[in-house]
Amino acid sequence: MARKFLLGVVALAVFAWPAGVVAQGVKATVLSIGDGDTIRVRQAGKALTVRLACIDAPETAQSPYGQQARTYLQQRLPIGREVSLNIKTTDRYGRSVAEVFSGVNINLALVEDGQAFAYRQYLSGCDAKEYLDAEYRAGRRRYGVWQVPGGITRPWDFRRARRSAVIPDGTTPGGRRYRCSESSSYAKAQELLRQGHSYLDGNGDGEACASLR
């Protein structure tokens, strides 16, 4: 009985994935693609949001590159595809941060094909040289985001600029702030984001109220 209890505790520890815990080879099934570096999967009967580790894909608002990255990821990870996750940590938004494998390292493939940048601030959890070399090759070949000389505005710089933007009258658009729970749908939340209600995009990934999806 004691041995079964101990095994149960270990299993719970693996699937809770608190910050700093590494779990390799975790099997999951793709449910949806949020953007170029965020997916939803089903693992052990639960739906989880996974932020792809060590890369940063263009934001949706960085047209057309954000949508191209999302389309690329949809093609590589169709709904129902089984993937393997190497969990690095859990971020402050409760997302599992992981390298995603489906035959190949999908995170690395995104960088190799110019659909994402190596996320230098968070490369310590991955093989940094591998990601930087892949980015270098993509730049030399002018793939994806590198079709623009020097590459497009880096997503982290794009988010920083949006956060620092000040609305002239010092208020939110229309003078009202909305909560996600007040939005009638996911589509309505995206409309509010386009109107300037940037606070609805709490994690700066270009998507408002992801919980409504």
Phi, psi and omega in degrees: 000315180299321180294319179296321179297317180297318178297322179296319178297317179298316180299317179296323180296321180295316186276346177284328178050057175295163183306135177094347181274136177251126177234119183255149175069028179284123182276139180207166180239133183292129176257318181195165177247122180279304177206200185290350178219022178221131178227163172246135180228163171251125181223124181054039176082002181239145176274129182231146172266132181240124174265123182294126187288148165069009177226163176219112181271157179303146177290156179304324181288349178273066184292142000266006192290326179297315179291325178296320179295319179296317179297319178301314182292324176298322180288323180282331183230072179296154179303134182095350180290135175276134180232165175243133184249131168256098185285129178264317183190184171240129184276179185292346177266005179084009179274143173283128180260120191210155164275135185249129182242131172216081188083312177229172174284106184296321179303312181294323180297322178301317179290315181302324183262013174073024180260355180201163177257153168293128185271088190304326182295335185233036182272351186297335181277354182236182174281094187303316182299320181300316181289319180292323177294320179297319179295320179300316180296319179297320179295319179296326183271356180060042179275144169050243184295346181268005174295334173274128181308125181083355180087156179290171175307129181296140184304323181292327176288322179298315179295319180298318180296320180293321180292329183273352180295136181246128175286130190310318184275004176078008180239173173282161179306127180078359178075013182231141174255142181248151170256153180304324182294343179270348180280135183286340181197168176299318181298321179296321179297321179293325178296317178297322178298317180295333180282352176116003180277067188294339180296343177287345177261076188298328183257006174069025182263010178083009183231129180266137171050058182302336181294343181275351185294000000 
